[in-house]
Amino acid sequence: MAYATITATIEDGIGRLVLNQPKKLNPLGTNTLRDIIDATTWFNNENASVVIISGKGRAFTSGFDLREFRSKEATGRDGAVLGREMADAVDRMKPVTIASLHGHCIGGGVVLASACDLRIASEETIFSIPEVDLGIPLAWGGIPRLVREIGPAMTKELVMTCRPFDAKEAKSLGFLNRVVAHDDLENQTRKMAEAIQQRSQTVVETTKNQIRSAAENLVSTKDEWVGELLIAVANKDTAAKATAQEYLNKRGKR
């Protein structure tokens, strides 16, 4: 299936969704979010049993496209709405989803990974959630999904301090299923996908739905539309906008 910012393919029942803007470190701009949402429907219709989600080049993703923050027309809300819809679409996919992570996985990329059923990462992967440094709250359903995976205390620490954390720590927190050598990431991800594909797909799908229901009862994402309003408010707050500009200036000097 042809898209502008991603590739979507299926081979032997295993789908692959690859973030495909490697020169830009695969940013999750509004066009990419729309492409991912559309691709989830395509994978459902094509009856893929497993879908591997990865990034091309040096990183999984650098997160929401910071260039859109610089746009005079941007309110932040369009990205918040599409980001929530993207995470929900990935979460509701019929196939089992495996996030295959390497390089940097930042901000919205962490949310995308958290919306997947399983996560496997290269030992070199670095995670960070810089939204507070950008003067905005973490939206896209990120807070409830992180609380489910790593608990309230660590969600508060990682989101409030914006500090980077590596794959070893992410595994110890329960965010990752597996950490593997960088050169073995592709092979181990494929083995995980094949192990799932070999099981009864009816039972696998039922199990996925059971776990999704249990997770929703544990910490619901149904009120995450509030994040869209909070981002819109933050973009009108002088202090928040100054914080975001300072962060962008620092990034621009790197």
N, C-alpha and C positions, 0 to 999 in steps of 0.2 A: 504494500500500500504506500503510495507516494505522499509525502508531507514535506513542508518547507524546513522544519526545524528538527524533525525526528525521522527515524526509519522504523517501520513496522513490518515484520515478516513472520511467517510460520513455516517450520520445517519438521516433518514427522510429528505433528501435533504439538510441538513446543514453539511458542511464540517468542519473539524478541522485540522489545521496544527500546530503541537506542536513542538517547539524547545526542543530537548530531550537529552541534555547533562547536567543534573542538577548539577552534582558534579563540573563541570567546569564553571558553571553559563551560560551555553548555548552560547558559543562563536560562532561568525559568521566567521569561517574559510572557506577556499576555498571548502572543501568537503561539508560543510553545505550549502554554496551558490549554489553549483551544485544541491544538493538535493532539495532545495526550488524551483529552476528553473524547475526541472523535475516535481515536485509536482503540480506546477501551470498548467502545461499541462494536468496532470492527472485529476485535478479538472474540468478543462474545458471539457475534453472528457466525464467525468462522469455526466455532467450536474448538478453539485451542484448549488444551487441558492444563497447561502451565505457561506462564508468561514471565520471561526474565527481563527485568528493567535495569538498564545500565547506561553508562555515559561513554562517549567516544573521546579518545585523546587522553590528556593528562589528569582529568578530573571527572568525577561523577557529575557534579554540578556546583556552580558558584552561587546558586540560590536565585532569588528573584532578581531580575535584570535591573541593576542599579541605575542604568541610563534612563529608565523610565521615571525614576525619582527626580531627575533633572528636567524633565519635560514640564513646561509651564502649564500645559493642559492637564497634567496628571493630578488626580486627587488621592490616589492610592486605593480608592474603593474598587475600581474595576479589577485591579490585581487581586484584591482581597476576595471579591466574589468569585472570580475564576479560580483562584487558588483553592478555595473551599470546595468548589464544584469538582476540580481536578482530583483532590484527595478523596472526596466521596466516591467519585467514579472509579478510581483505582481500588478503593476499599470494597466496592460492590461488584467488582468484576467476577464473572462466573469462574474463570480459570484461577488456579492458585498462582499468586504473584510472588516472585523472588527478586528482591533488590540485590544486585551485584555491585558492590561499592568499591571504589578505589580513589586515590588522590584526595581531593577536597570534597566534602559533602557539607554544604553550608546552608543555614537558614531554611528556606523552603525545601531544599533538598533533603534535610532531615525529616521534614513533614512528609514528603513524598515517600521516603524510605519507610517511615512509620506506618504509612497507609498500606504497605505491602504485607503479605502474610508471613514471609520469611526474609531474613537478611543475612547475607554472607559478605565479608569484607576482606580486602587485602590488609595485611598487617601494617601497611604504610598509610592507611586511610586516616585522615584528620577531619574531625567534625567540629563545627562551631555554629552557634545560634546568635547572630549579631543584631537581632531586631531592636533590642533595647538601646544599643549603641546608635541605631538609626532613628531613635526617638519614636518608635512605634511598638505596639504590642505584637507578640507572636500570634498570628491568626491562622487561617486555613485548617482549623481543627487541630493545630499542633499541640496545644496545651492538654486537652483531654487524651489525645493519643499518647503523648509522652508520659502522662500520669499513669496510664494503663501499663506501659512498658517498663518504666524505671521508678515509678512512685512519686509522690508529691514533693518530698524533700529534695531529691536530686533534680527534679524538673525546675523547682524554684532556683536552685543554685546555678544550673547551667544556663537557664534563660536570663536570670537577673545579673549574673556576672559576665556573661558572654564569653567565658574562657573556652579556649579550644580543648578538646579531649581526643585521645587517640583510640584506635580500634581495641586495644587491650582493655582500656577502661570501659568502653562501650559494651564489650562482651561481659565484663564483670558486673555491669549494671543490669544486664538482661536485655539490652537493646539489640544485640546481635546474636544470631544462632551459632555462627561460626566465624573464626578468624583464620585465614590461610596465608601461605606465602604468596607474595604478589604474582609470581610467575605461574602459580597454580590456581589462581582465581577462576579463570575461564573453565578449566577442567573440573574443579570442585563444584562450581555452580551448575555445570551440565549434569554432573552425577546426581546432584540434589534434585534437579528437574526430572531426570529419568526415573529416579526412585519413586517420585510422586506419580509420574505418568503410568508406571507399571501397576499401580493399585487400581481397584475398582473406582472409576470416576464418579459413579453415583454416590458411593460411600464417602469419597473424598469431598465432594461438593456438599453433602449433608453435614460432614464434620466441620467444614469451613463455615457453613451457615450457623451451626450450633455455637461455635466459638465467637463468631461475630455478634450473635445475640447476647451471649454471656458478657462480652466486652462492653457492649452498649449498655447493658444493665449495670455494669460496674462503674463506668464513667461515660456518660452520653455525650455525643457530639451534636445533638439536635439544636442546641442553642448557639452554635458557633457563628450564626449570622451577626451576633453582637460584635464579633471581631471586626466586621466590616465597618460598623459605626465607630468603633474605637479608633480605627486607623484614620477614618475621615476626620475625626476630632483632633487626633494627633497632628495631622497635616495642617491644621489651622492654629496649632499652638506654637507660639514664638520660640519658646525654650526647646520644644521637641524638634522644630525645624532647624534650629541652630545646632543641636546635637547631631542631627542627620548630616548637615553640611560639613561639620567637623570630621565626621567619620568618612564621608566621601572624599574630602580633601586629603586625609591621611592615605586612603586607598589609592588616590591618584598619584601620590608621590612614590609609591612602591614600584 
